[in-house]
Amino acid sequence: MKNRSEFFRYFVKPALVLTLMTLFSAAIIGFTHMVTSEPIRIQRENAEMEAILALLPDMKTMEYAELEEADSSLTRLTTAFGRDGEILGYVFSAMPAGYSGRINMMVAFDPAGVIQGVRIINHSETPGLGANITQDWFLTAFSGKVGVVVSADVPVIASSTISVNAVLRGVNDAARYFEENLP
C-alpha cells in the first residue's frame, strides 16, 4: 500500500493540480477574450473610420468591398461618396508584413489615381526605428504620387528597411489595384 500511496502523492496529485490550474487559466483567458473582443473590434473600426475621414474629409457616405487578391496585402476597398453621390475617392486597407508583425494601414486615392494620403492604423514595429513609419514627414512623401512608388521617392528611416518596404508594399499594392480595376 505504501507504493500506491507514494505514487498518488508524487505523481497523480501533482498532475491533477496542474490540470486544474491549466483549466482554470484557460477559462480566465477565454472569459477575458469574450469580454474584450467586442470593445477591441469597435475601437479598431472607429480608428479606421477616423483615418478615412482624415484622408477624405468631404465624404458623406461610403461603400465597402472586401478584397482577397492573390499575392497582395490589400484587405478592403472603401469607395467614398460626396453629398451629391459623386465619387470623392477610394481608400484601400492593407496589412503588409513589417519587421515585428502586420502593419494595418490605409491609402487614399482621388478619382484620377493621385495618392491623397497614407495612414498607419496599427503596428508593432520597433519604437524609435520602424515605428517612425507613423511620422507625418514619412507619410506625406506618398501624397501627390501617381502609380507605383519607387523606394527612391520615399524617405529613408535608418535601420528600418523592412518597415519602410512594408508600407511601400501596401501603397504599391493599392496603386496596382487602382490601375488595373478602377476607372
RADAKA-V160032 format. One record per run of one state. SS is the DSSP state (hx for helix, st for strand, lp for the rest). FROM is the first residue (numbers start at 1). LEN is the number of residues. If there is no record, write none. Layout:
# RADAKA-V160032
SS;FROM;LEN, SS;FROM;LEN
This chain:
# RADAKA-V160032
lp;1;1, hx;2;54, lp;56;5, st;61;6, lp;67;7, st;74;8, lp;82;5, st;87;11, lp;98;4, st;102;8, lp;110;4, st;114;9, lp;123;7, hx;130;5, lp;135;1, hx;136;4, lp;140;6, st;146;1, lp;147;4, hx;151;3, lp;154;7, hx;161;21, lp;182;2
